[in-house]
Amino acid sequence: LNKNVPIFVCTMAYPTVPCPLHIFEPCYRLMIRRCMETGTRQFGMCISDPVKGFADYGCILEIRNVEFFADGRSVVDSIGKRRFKVIQHSQRDGYNTADIEYIEDQKVN
């Protein structure tokens, strides 16, 4: 997962840290549904940037569970997995996407 990764522009996310989300905007409802239907169960989280739209660095979130409501909203239980750097910003059907490369941490002896 590193081409056309869906990007949720919201808050800061970190590896291993749970990130519960309340999804109500139509574009993000579509994004979450696609993440579940394609089986990736993953999307990127970046903070907003006034010039570029979203920051050049973010964290991949993995969806652990989704609770859908009758009115279309959902509560997503996700957790941070890996940090990434944005290579190219783009959009798809109203939500942001990006080509990314993962950031590898240096192992401590």
N, CA, C and O atoms as a Tinker XYZ file with bonds, in Angstrom:
   436  protein
     1  N      0.855000   -1.189000    0.000000    73     2
     2  CA     0.000000    0.000000    0.000000    64     1     3
     3  C      0.894000    1.243000    0.000000    63     2     4     5
     4  O      1.294000    1.723000    1.061000    81     3
     5  N      1.207000    1.764000   -1.195000    73     3     6
     6  CA     1.967000    3.015000   -1.241000    64     5     7
     7  C      1.608000    3.893000   -2.433000    63     6     8     9
     8  O      2.193000    4.965000   -2.592000    81     7
     9  N      0.667000    3.478000   -3.273000    73     7    10
    10  CA     0.180000    4.292000   -4.387000    64     9    11
    11  C     -1.294000    4.624000   -4.165000    63    10    12    13
    12  O     -2.083000    3.754000   -3.797000    81    11
    13  N     -1.659000    5.881000   -4.388000    73    11    14
    14  CA    -3.045000    6.337000   -4.217000    64    13    15
    15  C     -3.630000    5.947000   -2.856000    63    14    16    17
    16  O     -4.767000    5.482000   -2.770000    81    15
    17  N     -2.854000    6.139000   -1.816000    73    15    18
    18  CA    -3.293000    5.832000   -0.455000    64    17    19
    19  C     -4.327000    6.880000   -0.028000    63    18    20    21
    20  O     -4.055000    8.076000   -0.135000    81    19
    21  N     -5.502000    6.465000    0.451000    73    19    22
    22  CA    -6.476000    7.438000    0.941000    64    21    23
    23  C     -5.903000    8.180000    2.145000    63    22    24    25
    24  O     -5.284000    7.573000    3.019000    81    23
    25  N     -6.109000    9.490000    2.186000    73    23    26
    26  CA    -5.590000   10.308000    3.276000    64    25    27
    27  C     -6.742000   10.986000    4.001000    63    26    28    29
    28  O     -7.523000   11.717000    3.391000    81    27
    29  N     -6.847000   10.748000    5.292000    73    27    30
    30  CA    -7.815000   11.426000    6.150000    64    29    31
    31  C     -7.083000   12.631000    6.737000    63    30    32    33
    32  O     -6.123000   12.474000    7.492000    81    31
    33  N     -7.535000   13.822000    6.390000    73    31    34
    34  CA    -6.906000   15.044000    6.891000    64    33    35
    35  C     -7.636000   15.429000    8.169000    63    34    36    37
    36  O     -8.778000   15.887000    8.133000    81    35
    37  N     -6.960000   15.236000    9.302000    73    35    38
    38  CA    -7.644000   15.457000   10.572000    64    37    39
    39  C     -6.670000   15.817000   11.684000    63    38    40    41
    40  O     -6.474000   16.997000   11.978000    81    39
    41  N     -6.069000   14.832000   12.293000    73    39    42
    42  CA    -5.253000   15.044000   13.483000    64    41    43
    43  C     -3.927000   14.302000   13.346000    63    42    44    45
    44  O     -3.684000   13.636000   12.340000    81    43
    45  N     -3.088000   14.417000   14.341000    73    43    46
    46  CA    -1.816000   13.710000   14.359000    64    45    47
    47  C     -2.050000   12.280000   14.846000    63    46    48    49
    48  O     -2.773000   12.055000   15.816000    81    47
    49  N     -1.434000   11.328000   14.166000    73    47    50
    50  CA    -1.536000    9.928000   14.568000    64    49    51
    51  C     -0.128000    9.363000   14.718000    63    50    52    53
    52  O      0.806000    9.827000   14.064000    81    51
    53  N      0.020000    8.360000   15.582000    73    51    54
    54  CA     1.325000    7.782000   15.884000    64    53    55
    55  C      1.255000    6.254000   15.855000    63    54    56    57
    56  O      0.221000    5.678000   16.190000    81    55
    57  N      2.345000    5.595000   15.458000    73    55    58
    58  CA     2.371000    4.127000   15.497000    64    57    59
    59  C      2.066000    3.602000   16.897000    63    58    60    61
    60  O      2.519000    4.169000   17.890000    81    59
    61  N      1.315000    2.541000   16.969000    73    59    62
    62  CA     0.886000    1.813000   18.175000    64    61    63
    63  C     -0.186000    2.537000   18.994000    63    62    64    65
    64  O     -0.677000    1.975000   19.973000    81    63
    65  N     -0.563000    3.762000   18.625000    73    63    66
    66  CA    -1.532000    4.536000   19.408000    64    65    67
    67  C     -2.928000    4.422000   18.787000    63    66    68    69
    68  O     -3.097000    4.712000   17.603000    81    67
    69  N     -3.939000    3.999000   19.576000    73    67    70
    70  CA    -5.308000    3.937000   19.055000    64    69    71
    71  C     -5.794000    5.311000   18.612000    63    70    72    73
    72  O     -5.430000    6.328000   19.202000    81    71
    73  N     -6.618000    5.333000   17.570000    73    71    74
    74  CA    -7.154000    6.585000   17.034000    64    73    75
    75  C     -8.630000    6.385000   16.690000    63    74    76    77
    76  O     -8.954000    6.041000   15.554000    81    75
    77  N     -9.537000    6.598000   17.664000    73    75    78
    78  CA   -10.970000    6.459000   17.372000    64    77    79
    79  C    -11.454000    7.661000   16.558000    63    78    80    81
    80  O    -11.056000    8.796000   16.820000    81    79
    81  N    -12.315000    7.402000   15.569000    73    79    82
    82  CA   -12.789000    8.463000   14.685000    64    81    83
    83  C    -14.303000    8.393000   14.524000    63    82    84    85
    84  O    -14.886000    7.312000   14.435000    81    83
    85  N    -14.925000    9.567000   14.489000    73    83    86
    86  CA   -16.355000    9.672000   14.181000    64    85    87
    87  C    -16.452000   10.177000   12.745000    63    86    88    89
    88  O    -16.080000   11.316000   12.463000    81    87
    89  N    -16.947000    9.344000   11.842000    73    87    90
    90  CA   -16.985000    9.660000   10.414000    64    89    91
    91  C    -18.405000   10.086000   10.038000    63    90    92    93
    92  O    -19.362000    9.333000   10.223000    81    91
    93  N    -18.526000   11.318000    9.500000    73    91    94
    94  CA   -19.849000   11.791000    9.099000    64    93    95
    95  C    -19.839000   12.514000    7.755000    63    94    96    97
    96  O    -20.887000   12.612000    7.117000    81    95
    97  N    -18.693000   13.022000    7.306000    73    95    98
    98  CA   -18.633000   13.702000    6.016000    64    97    99
    99  C    -18.738000   12.675000    4.892000    63    98   100   101
   100  O    -18.094000   11.628000    4.952000    81    99
   101  N    -19.552000   12.966000    3.858000    73    99   102
   102  CA   -19.773000   11.986000    2.776000    64   101   103
   103  C    -18.487000   11.474000    2.122000    63   102   104   105
   104  O    -18.384000   10.284000    1.826000    81   103
   105  N    -17.512000   12.346000    1.893000    73   103   106
   106  CA   -16.281000   11.891000    1.226000    64   105   107
   107  C    -15.519000   10.885000    2.087000    63   106   108   109
   108  O    -14.959000    9.923000    1.560000    81   107
   109  N    -15.491000   11.098000    3.412000    73   107   110
   110  CA   -14.782000   10.170000    4.289000    64   109   111
   111  C    -15.597000    8.897000    4.531000    63   110   112   113
   112  O    -15.026000    7.832000    4.767000    81   111
   113  N    -16.923000    9.003000    4.473000    73   111   114
   114  CA   -17.748000    7.793000    4.555000    64   113   115
   115  C    -17.434000    6.877000    3.381000    63   114   116   117
   116  O    -17.303000    5.664000    3.547000    81   115
   117  N    -17.312000    7.469000    2.181000    73   115   118
   118  CA   -16.942000    6.708000    0.988000    64   117   119
   119  C    -15.548000    6.111000    1.138000    63   118   120   121
   120  O    -15.325000    4.949000    0.800000    81   119
   121  N    -14.616000    6.905000    1.642000    73   119   122
   122  CA   -13.234000    6.449000    1.807000    64   121   123
   123  C    -13.164000    5.229000    2.738000    63   122   124   125
   124  O    -12.507000    4.239000    2.414000    81   123
   125  N    -13.830000    5.298000    3.877000    73   123   126
   126  CA   -13.814000    4.189000    4.842000    64   125   127
   127  C    -14.475000    2.950000    4.232000    63   126   128   129
   128  O    -13.974000    1.836000    4.390000    81   127
   129  N    -15.591000    3.144000    3.541000    73   127   130
   130  CA   -16.272000    2.010000    2.913000    64   129   131
   131  C    -15.351000    1.318000    1.905000    63   130   132   133
   132  O    -15.298000    0.090000    1.851000    81   131
   133  N    -14.628000    2.108000    1.106000    73   131   134
   134  CA   -13.698000    1.530000    0.129000    64   133   135
   135  C    -12.546000    0.800000    0.815000    63   134   136   137
   136  O    -12.123000   -0.261000    0.355000    81   135
   137  N    -12.041000    1.356000    1.906000    73   135   138
   138  CA   -10.957000    0.682000    2.651000    64   137   139
   139  C    -11.418000   -0.687000    3.144000    63   138   140   141
   140  O    -10.648000   -1.648000    3.130000    81   139
   141  N    -12.664000   -0.772000    3.576000    73   139   142
   142  CA   -13.199000   -2.036000    4.071000    64   141   143
   143  C    -13.483000   -3.005000    2.918000    63   142   144   145
   144  O    -13.166000   -4.191000    3.010000    81   143
   145  N    -14.081000   -2.497000    1.830000    73   143   146
   146  CA   -14.457000   -3.364000    0.707000    64   145   147
   147  C    -13.244000   -3.931000   -0.028000    63   146   148   149
   148  O    -13.276000   -5.073000   -0.485000    81   147
   149  N    -12.174000   -3.137000   -0.143000    73   147   150
   150  CA   -10.980000   -3.615000   -0.853000    64   149   151
   151  C    -10.147000   -4.555000    0.011000    63   150   152   153
   152  O     -9.280000   -5.266000   -0.497000    81   151
   153  N    -10.411000   -4.557000    1.314000    73   151   154
   154  CA    -9.693000   -5.459000    2.210000    64   153   155
   155  C     -8.395000   -4.891000    2.760000    63   154   156   157
   156  O     -7.747000   -5.544000    3.577000    81   155
   157  N     -7.990000   -3.683000    2.334000    73   155   158
   158  CA    -6.745000   -3.122000    2.863000    64   157   159
   159  C     -6.900000   -2.732000    4.330000    63   158   160   161
   160  O     -5.969000   -2.871000    5.124000    81   159
   161  N     -8.088000   -2.242000    4.676000    73   159   162
   162  CA    -8.400000   -1.791000    6.041000    64   161   163
   163  C     -7.394000   -0.749000    6.533000    63   162   164   165
   164  O     -7.179000   -0.616000    7.738000    81   163
   165  N     -6.780000   -0.013000    5.609000    73   163   166
   166  CA    -5.774000    0.978000    5.989000    64   165   167
   167  C     -5.963000    2.276000    5.216000    63   166   168   169
   168  O     -6.439000    2.282000    4.081000    81   167
   169  N     -5.577000    3.375000    5.860000    73   167   170
   170  CA    -5.573000    4.686000    5.230000    64   169   171
   171  C     -4.544000    5.545000    5.954000    63   170   172   173
   172  O     -4.113000    5.210000    7.057000    81   171
   173  N     -4.156000    6.642000    5.336000    73   171   174
   174  CA    -3.188000    7.543000    5.948000    64   173   175
   175  C     -3.881000    8.651000    6.717000    63   174   176   177
   176  O     -4.992000    9.057000    6.375000    81   175
   177  N     -3.225000    9.133000    7.751000    73   175   178
   178  CA    -3.723000   10.267000    8.531000    64   177   179
   179  C     -2.655000   11.354000    8.488000    63   178   180   181
   180  O     -1.498000   11.115000    8.831000    81   179
   181  N     -3.055000   12.546000    8.065000    73   179   182
   182  CA    -2.150000   13.703000    8.037000    64   181   183
   183  C     -2.863000   14.902000    8.640000    63   182   184   185
   184  O     -4.091000   14.990000    8.613000    81   183
   185  N     -2.081000   15.818000    9.181000    73   183   186
   186  CA    -2.669000   17.067000    9.639000    64   185   187
   187  C     -2.812000   18.006000    8.446000    63   186   188   189
   188  O     -2.180000   17.812000    7.407000    81   187
   189  N     -3.642000   19.015000    8.607000    73   187   190
   190  CA    -3.904000   19.978000    7.548000    64   189   191
   191  C     -2.704000   20.876000    7.305000    63   190   192   193
   192  O     -1.938000   21.171000    8.222000    81   191
   193  N     -2.550000   21.308000    6.058000    73   191   194
   194  CA    -1.523000   22.279000    5.681000    64   193   195
   195  C     -2.225000   23.341000    4.835000    63   194   196   197
   196  O     -2.856000   23.001000    3.835000    81   195
   197  N     -2.130000   24.629000    5.215000    73   195   198
   198  CA    -2.870000   25.670000    4.499000    64   197   199
   199  C     -2.451000   25.848000    3.037000    63   198   200   201
   200  O     -3.236000   26.354000    2.235000    81   199
   201  N     -1.233000   25.444000    2.680000    73   199   202
   202  CA    -0.748000   25.608000    1.310000    64   201   203
   203  C     -0.995000   24.351000    0.478000    63   202   204   205
   204  O     -1.565000   24.424000   -0.610000    81   203
   205  N     -0.565000   23.200000    0.994000    73   203   206
   206  CA    -0.615000   21.942000    0.230000    64   205   207
   207  C     -1.911000   21.165000    0.421000    63   206   208   209
   208  O     -2.206000   20.257000   -0.355000    81   207
   209  N     -2.678000   21.507000    1.434000    73   207   210
   210  CA    -3.888000   20.745000    1.750000    64   209   211
   211  C     -3.665000   19.804000    2.912000    63   210   212   213
   212  O     -4.493000   19.728000    3.820000    81   211
   213  N     -2.538000   19.076000    2.892000    73   211   214
   214  CA    -2.179000   18.228000    4.027000    64   213   215
   215  C     -0.660000   18.088000    4.094000    63   214   216   217
   216  O      0.049000   18.302000    3.111000    81   215
   217  N     -0.186000   17.722000    5.279000    73   215   218
   218  CA     1.247000   17.689000    5.575000    64   217   219
   219  C      1.995000   16.645000    4.757000    63   218   220   221
   220  O      1.393000   15.717000    4.216000    81   219
   221  N      3.309000   16.802000    4.673000    73   219   222
   222  CA     4.161000   15.884000    3.917000    64   221   223
   223  C      4.506000   14.611000    4.679000    63   222   224   225
   224  O      5.118000   13.703000    4.116000    81   223
   225  N      4.126000   14.533000    5.937000    73   223   226
   226  CA     4.383000   13.336000    6.744000    64   225   227
   227  C      3.098000   12.927000    7.456000    63   226   228   229
   228  O      2.277000   13.772000    7.813000    81   227
   229  N      2.936000   11.622000    7.656000    73   227   230
   230  CA     1.751000   11.136000    8.332000    64   229   231
   231  C      1.958000    9.732000    8.852000    63   230   232   233
   232  O      3.082000    9.232000    8.909000    81   231
   233  N      0.855000    9.099000    9.233000    73   231   234
   234  CA     0.896000    7.756000    9.811000    64   233   235
   235  C     -0.215000    6.910000    9.175000    63   234   236   237
   236  O     -1.346000    7.371000    9.016000    81   235
   237  N      0.118000    5.694000    8.822000    73   235   238
   238  CA    -0.888000    4.750000    8.326000    64   237   239
   239  C     -1.692000    4.254000    9.523000    63   238   240   241
   240  O     -1.131000    3.863000   10.547000    81   239
   241  N     -3.018000    4.277000    9.375000    73   239   242
   242  CA    -3.906000    3.730000   10.391000    64   241   243
   243  C     -4.532000    2.452000    9.861000    63   242   244   245
   244  O     -4.906000    2.372000    8.691000    81   243
   245  N     -4.642000    1.458000   10.723000    73   243   246
   246  CA    -5.307000    0.209000   10.375000    64   245   247
   247  C     -6.644000    0.150000   11.092000    63   246   248   249
   248  O     -6.721000    0.356000   12.303000    81   247
   249  N     -7.697000   -0.134000   10.333000    73   247   250
   250  CA    -9.046000   -0.213000   10.900000    64   249   251
   251  C     -9.200000   -1.544000   11.622000    63   250   252   253
   252  O     -9.054000   -2.612000   11.028000    81   251
   253  N     -9.500000   -1.458000   12.922000    73   251   254
   254  CA    -9.738000   -2.676000   13.697000    64   253   255
   255  C    -11.219000   -3.046000   13.699000    63   254   256   257
   256  O    -11.577000   -4.223000   13.680000    81   255
   257  N    -12.079000   -2.018000   13.720000    73   255   258
   258  CA   -13.521000   -2.270000   13.739000    64   257   259
   259  C    -14.241000   -1.011000   13.269000    63   258   260   261
   260  O    -13.769000    0.104000   13.485000    81   259
   261  N    -15.393000   -1.204000   12.622000    73   259   262
   262  CA   -16.244000   -0.077000   12.222000    64   261   263
   263  C    -17.662000   -0.373000   12.678000    63   262   264   265
   264  O    -18.177000   -1.470000   12.463000    81   263
   265  N    -18.290000    0.614000   13.312000    73   263   266
   266  CA   -19.692000    0.507000   13.688000    64   265   267
   267  C    -20.469000    1.495000   12.828000    63   266   268   269
   268  O    -20.314000    2.707000   12.974000    81   267
   269  N    -21.313000    0.971000   11.921000    73   267   270
   270  CA   -22.101000    1.799000   11.023000    64   269   271
   271  C    -23.459000    2.102000   11.652000    63   270   272   273
   272  O    -24.065000    1.241000   12.290000    81   271
   273  N    -23.930000    3.346000   11.461000    73   271   274
   274  CA   -25.237000    3.755000   11.965000    64   273   275
   275  C    -26.203000    3.930000   10.802000    63   274   276   277
   276  O    -25.780000    4.097000    9.658000    81   275
   277  N    -27.505000    3.891000   11.094000    73   275   278
   278  CA   -28.539000    3.952000   10.064000    64   277   279
   279  C    -28.473000    5.240000    9.237000    63   278   280   281
   280  O    -28.828000    5.228000    8.058000    81   279
   281  N    -28.030000    6.336000    9.825000    73   279   282
   282  CA   -27.985000    7.615000    9.103000    64   281   283
   283  C    -26.718000    7.786000    8.261000    63   282   284   285
   284  O    -26.509000    8.844000    7.666000    81   283
   285  N    -25.874000    6.756000    8.206000    73   283   286
   286  CA   -24.674000    6.808000    7.371000    64   285   287
   287  C    -23.390000    7.116000    8.115000    63   286   288   289
   288  O    -22.298000    6.882000    7.597000    81   287
   289  N    -23.511000    7.641000    9.329000    73   287   290
   290  CA   -22.312000    7.909000   10.123000    64   289   291
   291  C    -21.692000    6.598000   10.580000    63   290   292   293
   292  O    -22.322000    5.542000   10.522000    81   291
   293  N    -20.454000    6.681000   11.033000    73   291   294
   294  CA   -19.810000    5.500000   11.597000    64   293   295
   295  C    -18.766000    5.904000   12.632000    63   294   296   297
   296  O    -18.255000    7.024000   12.629000    81   295
   297  N    -18.471000    4.971000   13.501000    73   295   298
   298  CA   -17.386000    5.125000   14.459000    64   297   299
   299  C    -16.334000    4.098000   14.075000    63   298   300   301
   300  O    -16.608000    2.899000   14.008000    81   299
   301  N    -15.129000    4.589000   13.824000    73   299   302
   302  CA   -14.043000    3.736000   13.362000    64   301   303
   303  C    -13.023000    3.577000   14.484000    63   302   304   305
   304  O    -12.520000    4.563000   15.022000    81   303
   305  N    -12.727000    2.341000   14.826000    73   303   306
   306  CA   -11.679000    2.020000   15.787000    64   305   307
   307  C    -10.422000    1.698000   14.975000    63   306   308   309
   308  O    -10.342000    0.648000   14.337000    81   307
   309  N     -9.449000    2.602000   15.001000    73   307   310
   310  CA    -8.221000    2.380000   14.229000    64   309   311
   311  C     -7.002000    2.534000   15.136000    63   310   312   313
   312  O     -7.090000    3.067000   16.242000    81   311
   313  N     -5.871000    2.056000   14.639000    73   311   314
   314  CA    -4.626000    2.138000   15.396000    64   313   315
   315  C     -3.486000    2.477000   14.434000    63   314   316   317
   316  O     -3.450000    1.999000   13.300000    81   315
   317  N     -2.569000    3.301000   14.902000    73   315   318
   318  CA    -1.427000    3.700000   14.084000    64   317   319
   319  C     -0.491000    2.532000   13.823000    63   318   320   321
   320  O     -0.211000    1.735000   14.719000    81   319
   321  N      0.001000    2.432000   12.564000    73   319   322
   322  CA     0.888000    1.330000   12.187000    64   321   323
   323  C      2.291000    1.798000   11.803000    63   322   324   325
   324  O      3.265000    1.426000   12.457000    81   323
   325  N      2.404000    2.618000   10.740000    73   323   326
   326  CA     3.722000    3.012000   10.221000    64   325   327
   327  C      3.705000    4.472000    9.791000    63   326   328   329
   328  O      2.696000    4.971000    9.292000    81   327
   329  N      4.824000    5.148000    9.989000    73   327   330
   330  CA     4.956000    6.532000    9.530000    64   329   331
   331  C      5.323000    6.544000    8.054000    63   330   332   333
   332  O      5.925000    5.599000    7.545000    81   331
   333  N      4.954000    7.628000    7.372000    73   331   334
   334  CA     5.269000    7.738000    5.950000    64   333   335
   335  C      5.556000    9.177000    5.550000    63   334   336   337
   336  O      5.220000   10.125000    6.259000    81   335
   337  N      6.190000    9.307000    4.391000    73   335   338
   338  CA     6.435000   10.599000    3.758000    64   337   339
   339  C      5.621000   10.642000    2.470000    63   338   340   341
   340  O      5.605000    9.680000    1.703000    81   339
   341  N      4.943000   11.767000    2.239000    73   339   342
   342  CA     4.150000   11.952000    1.028000    64   341   343
   343  C      5.075000   12.299000   -0.129000    63   342   344   345
   344  O      5.882000   13.224000   -0.032000    81   343
   345  N      4.955000   11.556000   -1.223000    73   343   346
   346  CA     5.737000   11.805000   -2.434000    64   345   347
   347  C      4.934000   12.681000   -3.397000    63   346   348   349
   348  O      5.481000   13.592000   -4.019000    81   347
   349  N      3.629000   12.397000   -3.514000    73   347   350
   350  CA     2.779000   13.150000   -4.436000    64   349   351
   351  C      1.378000   13.275000   -3.866000    63   350   352   353
   352  O      0.779000   12.278000   -3.462000    81   351
   353  N      0.853000   14.492000   -3.830000    73   351   354
   354  CA    -0.512000   14.765000   -3.375000    64   353   355
   355  C     -1.482000   14.605000   -4.538000    63   354   356   357
   356  O     -1.151000   14.962000   -5.669000    81   355
   357  N     -2.684000   14.069000   -4.277000    73   355   358
   358  CA    -3.722000   13.982000   -5.298000    64   357   359
   359  C     -5.089000   13.871000   -4.615000    63   358   360   361
   360  O     -5.186000   13.930000   -3.389000    81   359
   361  N     -6.144000   13.711000   -5.426000    73   359   362
   362  CA    -7.496000   13.576000   -4.891000    64   361   363
   363  C     -8.261000   12.514000   -5.660000    63   362   364   365
   364  O     -7.946000   12.205000   -6.809000    81   363
   365  N     -9.275000   11.959000   -5.000000    73   363   366
   366  CA   -10.158000   10.976000   -5.637000    64   365   367
   367  C    -11.547000   11.101000   -5.023000    63   366   368   369
   368  O    -11.707000   10.931000   -3.815000    81   367
   369  N    -12.529000   11.390000   -5.827000    73   367   370
   370  CA   -13.931000   11.440000   -5.396000    64   369   371
   371  C    -14.155000   12.266000   -4.124000    63   370   372   373
   372  O    -14.949000   11.882000   -3.265000    81   371
   373  N    -13.458000   13.394000   -4.008000    73   371   374
   374  CA   -13.698000   14.306000   -2.892000    64   373   375
   375  C    -12.779000   14.153000   -1.700000    63   374   376   377
   376  O    -12.755000   15.025000   -0.831000    81   375
   377  N    -12.016000   13.064000   -1.633000    73   375   378
   378  CA   -11.060000   12.935000   -0.529000    64   377   379
   379  C     -9.640000   12.909000   -1.094000    63   378   380   381
   380  O     -9.427000   12.629000   -2.274000    81   379
   381  N     -8.684000   13.205000   -0.227000    73   379   382
   382  CA    -7.285000   13.276000   -0.635000    64   381   383
   383  C     -6.671000   11.888000   -0.735000    63   382   384   385
   384  O     -7.065000   10.964000   -0.024000    81   383
   385  N     -5.707000   11.760000   -1.625000    73   383   386
   386  CA    -4.913000   10.544000   -1.740000    64   385   387
   387  C     -3.457000   10.966000   -1.913000    63   386   388   389
   388  O     -3.167000   12.138000   -2.156000    81   387
   389  N     -2.557000   10.014000   -1.788000    73   387   390
   390  CA    -1.138000   10.330000   -1.946000    64   389   391
   391  C     -0.358000    9.083000   -2.323000    63   390   392   393
   392  O     -0.722000    7.962000   -1.967000    81   391
   393  N      0.715000    9.308000   -3.047000    73   391   394
   394  CA     1.732000    8.280000   -3.212000    64   393   395
   395  C      2.708000    8.502000   -2.069000    63   394   396   397
   396  O      3.128000    9.632000   -1.823000    81   395
   397  N      3.070000    7.441000   -1.372000    73   395   398
   398  CA     3.880000    7.581000   -0.169000    64   397   399
   399  C      5.080000    6.646000   -0.199000    63   398   400   401
   400  O      5.140000    5.706000   -0.991000    81   399
   401  N      6.034000    6.928000    0.685000    73   399   402
   402  CA     7.090000    5.963000    0.989000    64   401   403
   403  C      7.184000    5.873000    2.500000    63   402   404   405
   404  O      7.080000    6.874000    3.209000    81   403
   405  N      7.384000    4.648000    2.980000    73   403   406
   406  CA     7.430000    4.418000    4.422000    64   405   407
   407  C      8.750000    4.881000    5.001000    63   406   408   409
   408  O      9.791000    4.820000    4.348000    81   407
   409  N      8.688000    5.347000    6.241000    73   407   410
   410  CA     9.873000    5.777000    6.975000    64   409   411
   411  C     10.275000    4.634000    7.890000    63   410   412   413
   412  O      9.477000    4.166000    8.703000    81   411
   413  N     11.501000    4.193000    7.755000    73   411   414
   414  CA    12.004000    3.103000    8.604000    64   413   415
   415  C     12.822000    3.691000    9.746000    63   414   416   417
   416  O     13.698000    4.528000    9.526000    81   415
   417  N     12.538000    3.257000   10.939000    73   415   418
   418  CA    13.307000    3.690000   12.111000    64   417   419
   419  C     14.623000    2.937000   12.183000    63   418   420   421
   420  O     14.710000    1.779000   11.775000    81   419
   421  N     15.641000    3.596000   12.700000    73   419   422
   422  CA    16.904000    2.916000   12.941000    64   421   423
   423  C     16.764000    2.115000   14.231000    63   422   424   425
   424  O     16.318000    2.629000   15.257000    81   423
   425  N     17.156000    0.844000   14.154000    73   423   426
   426  CA    17.032000   -0.036000   15.319000    64   425   427
   427  C     18.095000    0.324000   16.353000    63   426   428   429
   428  O     19.239000    0.624000   16.009000    81   427
   429  N     17.705000    0.289000   17.601000    73   427   430
   430  CA    18.612000    0.565000   18.709000    64   429   431
   431  C     19.186000   -0.762000   19.199000    63   430   432   433
   432  O     18.448000   -1.723000   19.421000    81   431
   433  N     20.479000   -0.806000   19.362000    73   431   434
   434  CA    21.116000   -2.042000   19.869000    64   433   435
   435  C     20.812000   -2.264000   21.341000    63   434   436
   436  O     21.266000   -3.249000   21.923000    81   435
